[in-house]
Amino acid sequence: MPIYKTLLFFFIILLPIQIRGDEKKDLEGFIDLYFKSWSKGDMVVYKKLFHPNAVIQFKDKSGWILSDNLENFVEGQKISQLQANELLTEIPTSKTIDIGKEVSFARVTWKLTGRGKLVTGWDYFVILKAKDGYKIQYLLFSND
């Protein structure tokens, strides 16, 4: 095979696969940081993962969607952690990521432990690729 065809194959076929693989790894790390910072009660790091104009919504058991802005949401998360006798720990149990050029989507199932309980649920994320890294633009979450 001539060298130009080998190089063309590399740049058209293999290089995009490598780039997508690196982005997936980066996004998985970003999502892991989201869960780790929350579980440590580090709301400074947690808040920085969100775009300043992020929209956060919770789907309750009756199907109602409750909306919150970033400031109120993070304050509520901080209060939840402070009121627990022990730090609550939220661990992802599965991740499905759809990578786009500027916007990616993720569905993460999780388990939450603390206060003698185990709760499971899910988060849907819209994640923007910004100059300073990834930012959560939209979060919809619920528990089972």
C-alpha positions as CSV (number, residue, x, y, z in Angstrom):
1,M,0.0,0.0,0.0
2,P,1.5,3.4,-0.9
3,I,2.5,5.6,2.0
4,Y,0.0,8.3,1.1
5,K,-2.9,5.8,1.3
6,T,-1.6,4.6,4.7
7,L,-1.4,8.2,6.0
8,L,-4.9,9.0,4.6
9,F,-6.3,5.9,6.3
10,F,-4.7,7.0,9.6
11,F,-6.0,10.5,9.5
12,I,-9.5,9.7,8.2
13,I,-10.2,6.5,10.1
14,L,-7.9,5.9,13.1
15,L,-7.2,9.4,14.3
16,P,-10.9,10.3,14.9
17,I,-11.3,7.0,16.9
18,Q,-8.4,8.0,19.1
19,I,-9.7,11.5,19.7
20,R,-13.2,10.2,20.6
21,G,-11.6,7.7,22.9
22,D,-9.6,10.4,24.7
23,E,-12.7,12.6,24.9
24,K,-14.7,9.7,26.4
25,K,-12.0,9.2,29.0
26,D,-11.9,12.9,29.7
27,L,-15.7,13.1,30.1
28,E,-15.8,10.0,32.3
29,G,-13.2,11.7,34.5
30,F,-15.3,14.9,34.6
31,I,-18.3,12.9,35.6
32,D,-16.3,11.0,38.3
33,L,-15.1,14.4,39.6
34,Y,-18.8,15.5,39.8
35,F,-19.6,12.5,42.0
36,K,-16.4,12.6,44.1
37,S,-16.6,16.3,44.9
38,W,-20.2,16.0,46.0
39,S,-19.4,12.9,48.1
40,K,-16.6,14.8,49.8
41,G,-18.9,17.7,50.4
42,D,-16.5,20.0,48.4
43,M,-19.2,22.3,47.0
44,V,-16.5,24.8,45.7
45,V,-15.2,22.2,43.2
46,Y,-18.7,20.8,42.6
47,K,-20.1,24.3,41.7
48,K,-17.2,24.9,39.3
49,L,-18.3,21.9,37.2
50,F,-21.4,23.8,36.2
51,H,-21.9,26.6,33.7
52,P,-22.9,29.7,35.5
53,N,-26.3,29.7,33.7
54,A,-26.9,26.0,34.2
55,V,-30.4,24.6,34.5
56,I,-31.0,22.0,37.2
57,Q,-34.2,20.0,37.4
58,F,-35.5,17.2,39.6
59,K,-38.2,14.7,38.6
60,D,-40.1,13.7,41.7
61,K,-42.0,10.4,42.2
62,S,-45.3,11.9,40.9
63,G,-43.6,13.0,37.7
64,W,-43.4,16.7,38.5
65,I,-40.3,18.5,37.3
66,L,-38.9,21.0,39.8
67,S,-36.4,23.6,38.5
68,D,-33.7,25.4,40.4
69,N,-30.9,27.8,39.6
70,L,-27.3,26.9,40.3
71,E,-26.9,29.0,43.4
72,N,-30.0,27.5,45.2
73,F,-29.2,24.0,44.0
74,V,-25.6,24.0,45.3
75,E,-26.7,25.6,48.6
76,G,-29.3,22.8,48.9
77,Q,-26.7,20.2,48.3
78,K,-24.4,21.8,50.8
79,I,-27.2,21.7,53.4
80,S,-28.0,18.1,52.7
81,Q,-24.4,17.1,53.3
82,L,-24.1,19.3,56.5
83,Q,-27.3,17.8,58.0
84,A,-26.1,14.2,57.6
85,N,-24.4,12.6,60.6
86,E,-21.9,11.2,58.1
87,L,-21.0,12.3,54.6
88,L,-23.4,11.0,52.0
89,T,-21.7,9.1,49.2
90,E,-22.9,9.0,45.7
91,I,-21.2,6.5,43.3
92,P,-21.9,6.0,39.6
93,T,-23.0,2.5,38.7
94,S,-23.2,3.0,34.9
95,K,-22.4,5.7,32.4
96,T,-23.6,6.1,28.8
97,I,-21.9,9.0,27.0
98,D,-22.7,10.4,23.6
99,I,-19.9,12.7,22.5
100,G,-20.5,15.7,20.2
101,K,-18.2,18.3,18.8
102,E,-19.3,21.0,21.3
103,V,-22.0,19.4,23.3
104,S,-22.0,15.9,24.9
105,F,-24.8,14.0,26.6
106,A,-24.5,11.6,29.5
107,R,-26.8,9.3,31.4
108,V,-25.5,8.1,34.7
109,T,-27.1,5.7,37.2
110,W,-25.9,5.9,40.7
111,K,-26.3,4.7,44.3
112,L,-26.3,6.9,47.3
113,T,-25.4,5.7,50.8
114,G,-25.6,7.4,54.1
115,R,-28.0,7.9,57.0
116,G,-28.3,4.1,57.1
117,K,-30.0,4.0,53.7
118,L,-29.3,3.0,50.1
119,V,-31.0,5.1,47.4
120,T,-30.6,4.6,43.6
121,G,-31.3,7.0,40.8
122,W,-30.1,8.6,37.6
123,D,-28.7,11.8,36.2
124,Y,-29.0,13.1,32.7
125,F,-26.3,15.7,31.8
126,V,-25.9,18.1,28.9
127,I,-22.2,18.9,29.0
128,L,-20.6,21.8,27.1
129,K,-17.1,21.8,25.9
130,A,-15.8,25.2,27.0
131,K,-12.4,26.9,26.6
132,D,-11.7,26.1,30.3
133,G,-12.9,22.5,30.2
134,Y,-16.2,20.8,30.4
135,K,-19.2,22.5,32.1
136,I,-22.6,21.1,33.0
137,Q,-25.3,23.2,31.2
138,Y,-28.3,21.0,32.1
139,L,-28.9,18.4,34.8
140,L,-32.1,16.4,35.2
141,F,-32.0,13.9,38.1
142,S,-34.3,11.6,40.0
143,N,-34.2,8.8,42.5
144,D,-35.9,5.4,42.3
